[in-house]
Amino acid sequence: MLKRLLPALCLCAAMAPAWSQSDPAPAPAQPEPDVAELQTVQVTGQRPGPGLWKVSQGDHVLWIFGTYGPLPQKMEWRSQQVESILAQSQEYLGLPGFSIGVGFFRGLTLLPFLPGLEKNPDGAHLKDVLPADTYAHWLALKEKYIGADDDIERKRPFFAADVLFRKGLAHAGLSKGNDVEKTIDKIAKQHKVKFTSTVLSMEIDDPVKTVRNFKKSPMEDAACFAKTVERLESDIDAARARAAAWAIGDMDVIRKVNFGDREQACKDAILGAGGMRDQAALKDVEQRQRTHWLGAVDKALAANTTTFALLSMRELMNPKGLLADLQAKGYTVQAPE
């Protein structure tokens, strides 16, 4: 029960791979190509995804597969290259990220305070906390994608925006799920490949106080909500095209995509809520997370002739991201053609 409730406040693993996927500060925005210019191939059936990035030092090699979401609900992913490399790998590094826990017994003391986390303080409704034009746009999209739901009007903008985005994706036949990662996990288990988590685990101080502060404090989530509402339908159209490019491994199209979209505004909203930024555990967390992942890579490359890893496509496309860090450390990095 606790693990289902705490992610609403991002105190548990919800802040790790499934959401942030170790996303660094976004790279300078590239001009987004028109949706019409992107590949719009049908992506039902079996698709391989992109090729693998190769990181090497001598005869020791790390192969990195780039994950992406959302993807079509009916798409079946399969990559012979991934299966072949996993079969010969000695270690598999999971997606980087960070998780904030409180410990089991300390977590039990939180249970009485968790109900109502997603609701606005003082019983406010969305119309009370949003600009009139933004709220009017919200109502039109809510009718189209969500339908009648009075309870959602009491949610904080951050959580209402998340519901709207997920419903919009589902309406378009897309899913934010991690089916590809699950399939890779199964392949690794079949071949008995050692799994190493690269999630940075931390614990917060005084979780009860943090939850109380969160419940009574407004969130700086107006930008997150506004970006979701303003760009929902154009983002979904672009997401279809991005998914198609990823599914067929079209690197020319993937390189044109600007991955720095609404997620950063929503990530900033939750990290700044209720004094979260004041938590010692969150000080310099993104740099610590990068250092943690790079340390795992150093160990794996030193110990293994072949290692397999996952990174988000956004991370792989970031010119100042982890691949740049690996090159700075002296490793040879080769992108797929």
C-alpha positions as CSV (number, residue, x, y, z in Angstrom):
1,M,0.0,0.0,0.0
2,L,2.8,2.4,0.9
3,K,4.5,2.0,-2.4
4,R,1.3,2.8,-4.3
5,L,0.8,6.0,-2.3
6,L,4.2,7.5,-1.9
7,P,5.0,7.9,-5.6
8,A,2.3,10.7,-5.7
9,L,4.8,12.8,-3.7
10,C,7.8,11.3,-5.6
11,L,9.2,9.9,-2.3
12,C,9.7,6.5,-3.8
13,A,10.9,5.0,-7.1
14,A,8.4,7.0,-9.2
15,M,11.1,9.6,-9.6
16,A,13.5,7.0,-11.0
17,P,13.6,5.3,-14.4
18,A,9.9,5.4,-15.2
19,W,9.7,9.1,-15.0
20,S,13.0,11.0,-15.0
21,Q,15.1,8.3,-16.6
22,S,18.2,10.3,-15.5
23,D,17.2,13.2,-17.6
24,P,19.8,16.0,-17.3
25,A,19.1,19.6,-17.8
26,P,17.9,19.7,-21.4
27,A,20.2,20.5,-24.2
28,P,19.7,23.8,-26.1
29,A,16.5,23.5,-28.0
30,Q,16.7,22.4,-31.6
31,P,14.1,23.5,-34.1
32,E,11.4,20.9,-34.0
33,P,10.6,19.5,-37.4
34,D,7.1,19.7,-38.6
35,V,5.1,16.6,-37.7
36,A,4.4,16.2,-41.4
37,E,8.1,15.9,-42.1
38,L,8.6,13.1,-39.6
39,Q,8.1,9.4,-40.4
40,T,4.5,8.4,-40.0
41,V,4.8,4.7,-40.8
42,Q,2.4,2.2,-39.3
43,V,4.0,0.9,-36.2
44,T,1.8,-2.1,-35.3
45,G,3.5,-5.5,-35.5
46,Q,7.1,-6.3,-34.7
47,R,9.7,-3.5,-34.6
48,P,13.4,-3.6,-33.7
49,G,13.9,0.0,-32.4
50,P,17.2,1.8,-32.9
51,G,20.6,0.3,-33.2
52,L,23.0,0.2,-30.2
53,W,25.6,2.7,-29.1
54,K,29.0,1.1,-28.6
55,V,31.3,2.3,-25.8
56,S,34.7,0.6,-25.7
57,Q,38.1,0.6,-24.0
58,G,40.4,-1.9,-25.6
59,D,38.5,-5.2,-26.1
60,H,36.0,-4.4,-23.4
61,V,32.7,-3.2,-24.8
62,L,29.5,-1.6,-23.3
63,W,26.5,-1.7,-25.6
64,I,23.7,0.8,-24.9
65,F,20.1,0.5,-26.1
66,G,18.1,3.8,-26.2
67,T,14.6,3.5,-24.7
68,Y,11.7,5.8,-25.7
69,G,8.1,6.4,-24.7
70,P,5.3,6.7,-25.4
71,L,5.0,3.9,-27.9
72,P,2.0,2.4,-29.8
73,Q,-0.1,0.1,-27.6
74,K,-0.2,-2.6,-30.4
75,M,3.5,-2.5,-31.2
76,E,5.5,-5.7,-30.6
77,W,9.2,-5.0,-30.0
78,R,11.9,-7.4,-30.9
79,S,15.6,-6.8,-31.7
80,Q,17.8,-9.7,-32.8
81,Q,20.8,-7.5,-32.1
82,V,19.8,-6.8,-28.5
83,E,19.0,-10.5,-27.9
84,S,22.3,-11.6,-29.4
85,I,24.4,-9.1,-27.3
86,L,22.5,-9.8,-24.1
87,A,23.2,-13.5,-24.6
88,Q,26.9,-12.9,-24.5
89,S,27.0,-10.2,-21.9
90,Q,28.3,-10.7,-18.4
91,E,26.4,-7.8,-16.9
92,Y,23.2,-5.7,-17.6
93,L,23.0,-2.1,-16.2
94,G,19.5,-0.9,-15.7
95,L,18.2,2.6,-16.4
96,P,19.7,5.3,-14.2
97,G,17.5,7.5,-11.9
98,F,17.0,8.2,-8.2
99,S,14.6,6.9,-5.7
100,I,13.7,8.5,-2.4
101,G,12.6,6.2,0.4
102,V,11.8,6.5,4.0
103,G,12.3,3.0,5.3
104,F,9.6,0.5,6.1
105,F,8.9,1.4,9.8
106,R,9.3,5.1,9.3
107,G,7.0,4.7,6.3
108,L,4.2,3.2,8.5
109,T,4.1,6.5,10.4
110,L,3.2,8.3,7.2
111,L,0.0,6.3,6.5
112,P,-2.4,8.6,8.4
113,F,-1.1,11.6,6.5
114,L,-1.1,10.3,2.9
115,P,-4.8,10.7,2.0
116,G,-5.4,13.9,0.1
117,L,-1.9,14.4,-1.2
118,E,-3.1,15.1,-4.8
119,K,-5.7,17.7,-3.7
120,N,-5.3,21.4,-3.7
121,P,-4.8,23.0,-0.2
122,D,-7.8,24.5,1.5
123,G,-10.3,22.7,-0.7
124,A,-9.5,24.8,-3.8
125,H,-10.6,23.7,-7.2
126,L,-8.7,24.1,-10.5
127,K,-10.8,27.1,-11.5
128,D,-9.6,28.8,-8.3
129,V,-5.9,28.4,-9.0
130,L,-5.6,28.7,-12.8
131,P,-5.8,31.7,-15.2
132,A,-9.3,31.9,-16.8
133,D,-8.0,31.2,-20.3
134,T,-6.0,28.2,-19.3
135,Y,-8.9,26.8,-17.3
136,A,-11.3,27.3,-20.3
137,H,-8.8,25.4,-22.5
138,W,-8.6,22.7,-19.9
139,L,-12.4,22.2,-19.8
140,A,-12.5,21.7,-23.6
141,L,-9.7,19.0,-23.4
142,K,-11.2,17.4,-20.3
143,E,-14.5,16.9,-22.1
144,K,-12.8,15.4,-25.1
145,Y,-10.3,13.1,-23.3
146,I,-11.5,12.5,-19.8
147,G,-15.3,13.2,-19.7
148,A,-17.4,13.8,-16.6
149,D,-15.2,13.8,-13.5
150,D,-15.9,16.2,-10.7
151,D,-13.2,14.8,-8.5
152,I,-10.4,15.8,-10.8
153,E,-11.4,19.4,-10.4
154,R,-10.1,19.3,-6.8
155,K,-6.6,17.9,-7.9
156,R,-3.5,20.0,-7.9
157,P,-2.7,21.2,-11.5
158,F,0.3,18.8,-11.6
159,F,-1.8,15.7,-11.0
160,A,-4.7,16.9,-13.2
161,A,-2.2,17.5,-16.1
162,D,-0.8,14.0,-15.6
163,V,-4.2,12.4,-16.0
164,L,-5.0,14.5,-19.0
165,F,-1.7,13.6,-20.7
166,R,-2.2,9.9,-20.1
167,K,-5.8,10.0,-21.3
168,G,-4.7,11.9,-24.4
169,L,-2.0,9.3,-25.1
170,A,-4.5,6.4,-24.7
171,H,-6.9,8.2,-27.0
172,A,-4.2,8.2,-29.7
173,G,-3.3,4.6,-29.2
174,L,-0.1,5.3,-27.3
175,S,1.1,4.1,-23.9
176,K,3.7,5.5,-21.5
177,G,4.3,1.9,-20.3
178,N,7.7,0.2,-20.1
179,D,7.0,-3.0,-22.1
180,V,10.3,-2.8,-24.0
181,E,12.3,-2.7,-20.7
182,K,10.2,-5.5,-19.3
183,T,11.0,-7.6,-22.4
184,I,14.7,-6.9,-22.1
185,D,14.6,-7.8,-18.4
186,K,13.1,-11.2,-19.4
187,I,15.8,-11.9,-22.0
188,A,18.5,-11.0,-19.5
189,K,17.0,-13.4,-16.9
190,Q,16.7,-16.2,-19.5
191,H,20.4,-15.9,-20.2
192,K,21.2,-15.5,-16.5
193,V,22.9,-12.1,-17.0
194,K,23.9,-10.3,-13.8
195,F,21.6,-7.3,-13.3
196,T,23.0,-4.1,-11.7
197,S,20.7,-1.3,-10.7
198,T,22.1,2.2,-11.4
199,V,19.3,3.9,-9.4
200,L,20.7,6.2,-6.7
201,S,18.8,5.4,-3.5
202,M,18.3,8.1,-0.8
203,E,16.2,8.7,2.3
204,I,14.6,12.0,3.3
205,D,14.8,13.5,6.7
206,D,11.5,13.7,8.8
207,P,9.1,12.3,6.2
208,V,6.0,13.1,8.2
209,K,7.0,16.8,8.2
210,T,7.7,16.7,4.5
211,V,4.2,15.2,3.8
212,R,2.5,17.8,6.0
213,N,4.4,20.6,4.3
214,F,3.4,19.2,0.9
215,K,-0.3,19.0,1.7
216,K,-0.5,22.5,3.0
217,S,1.8,24.2,0.4
218,P,0.9,25.2,-3.1
219,M,3.0,23.8,-5.9
220,E,4.7,25.8,-8.5
221,D,3.0,23.7,-11.2
222,A,1.4,26.4,-13.3
223,A,4.0,26.0,-16.1
224,C,3.6,22.2,-16.1
225,F,-0.1,22.5,-16.4
226,A,0.0,25.3,-19.0
227,K,2.5,23.4,-21.2
228,T,0.4,20.2,-21.0
229,V,-2.8,22.0,-22.0
230,E,-1.3,24.3,-24.6
231,R,0.7,21.6,-26.4
232,L,-1.3,18.4,-25.6
233,E,-2.6,17.6,-29.1
234,S,0.5,18.8,-31.0
235,D,2.7,16.9,-28.6
236,I,0.6,13.7,-29.2
237,D,0.9,14.1,-33.0
238,A,4.7,14.6,-32.6
239,A,4.8,11.6,-30.2
240,R,3.3,9.4,-32.9
241,A,6.0,10.5,-35.4
242,R,8.8,10.1,-32.8
243,A,7.5,6.6,-31.9
244,A,7.5,5.6,-35.6
245,A,11.1,6.9,-36.0
246,W,12.2,5.0,-32.9
247,A,10.4,1.8,-33.9
248,I,12.2,1.5,-37.3
249,G,15.5,2.9,-36.0
250,D,15.5,5.9,-38.3
251,M,18.5,7.8,-36.8
252,D,18.2,10.7,-39.3
253,V,14.8,11.5,-38.0
254,I,15.6,10.8,-34.3
255,R,18.5,13.3,-34.4
256,K,16.1,16.0,-35.5
257,V,13.8,15.6,-32.5
258,N,13.8,18.1,-29.6
259,F,13.3,15.9,-26.5
260,G,13.2,18.9,-24.1
261,D,9.4,19.2,-23.8
262,R,6.9,19.5,-21.0
263,E,8.7,17.0,-18.7
264,Q,11.2,19.5,-17.3
265,A,8.5,21.9,-16.2
266,C,6.6,19.1,-14.5
267,K,9.8,17.7,-12.9
268,D,10.7,21.1,-11.5
269,A,7.2,21.4,-10.0
270,I,7.4,18.2,-8.0
271,L,11.0,18.7,-6.9
272,G,10.2,22.2,-5.6
273,A,7.0,21.2,-3.8
274,G,6.6,21.4,0.0
275,G,10.3,22.1,0.7
276,M,11.6,19.1,-1.3
277,R,14.5,21.2,-2.6
278,D,15.6,21.8,1.0
279,Q,16.0,18.1,1.7
280,A,19.7,17.2,2.1
281,A,19.1,14.0,0.1
282,L,18.2,16.1,-2.9
283,K,21.2,18.4,-2.9
284,D,23.0,18.2,-6.2
285,V,21.0,15.0,-6.9
286,E,21.3,15.2,-10.7
287,Q,25.1,15.4,-10.6
288,R,25.3,12.7,-8.0
289,Q,23.1,10.5,-10.1
290,R,25.4,11.0,-13.1
291,T,28.4,10.2,-11.1
292,H,26.7,7.1,-9.7
293,W,25.9,5.8,-13.2
294,L,29.4,6.6,-14.6
295,G,30.9,4.7,-11.6
296,A,28.8,1.7,-12.5
297,V,30.0,1.8,-16.1
298,D,33.7,2.1,-15.0
299,K,33.3,-1.0,-12.9
300,A,31.5,-3.0,-15.5
301,L,33.9,-2.1,-18.3
302,A,36.9,-3.1,-16.1
303,A,35.3,-6.4,-15.1
304,N,33.5,-7.6,-18.3
305,T,34.4,-8.1,-21.9
306,T,30.7,-7.4,-22.8
307,T,28.2,-5.3,-20.9
308,F,24.7,-4.2,-21.9
309,A,22.9,-1.1,-20.6
310,L,19.8,1.0,-21.1
311,L,19.6,4.8,-21.4
312,S,16.7,7.0,-22.4
313,M,16.8,8.3,-26.0
314,R,16.7,11.8,-24.6
315,E,19.9,11.2,-22.7
316,L,21.6,9.7,-25.7
317,M,20.7,12.7,-27.9
318,N,21.9,15.2,-25.3
319,P,25.3,16.6,-26.6
320,K,26.2,17.3,-23.0
321,G,24.9,14.1,-21.5
322,L,26.4,10.9,-20.3
323,L,27.9,9.9,-23.6
324,A,29.9,13.1,-23.6
325,D,31.0,12.2,-20.0
326,L,32.2,8.8,-21.2
327,Q,34.2,10.4,-24.0
328,A,35.8,12.8,-21.6
329,K,36.9,9.8,-19.5
330,G,38.7,8.4,-22.5
331,Y,36.3,5.8,-23.8
332,T,35.5,5.4,-27.5
333,V,31.9,6.1,-28.3
334,Q,30.2,5.1,-31.6
335,A,26.6,5.8,-32.5
336,P,24.5,3.5,-34.6
337,E,24.3,4.3,-38.3
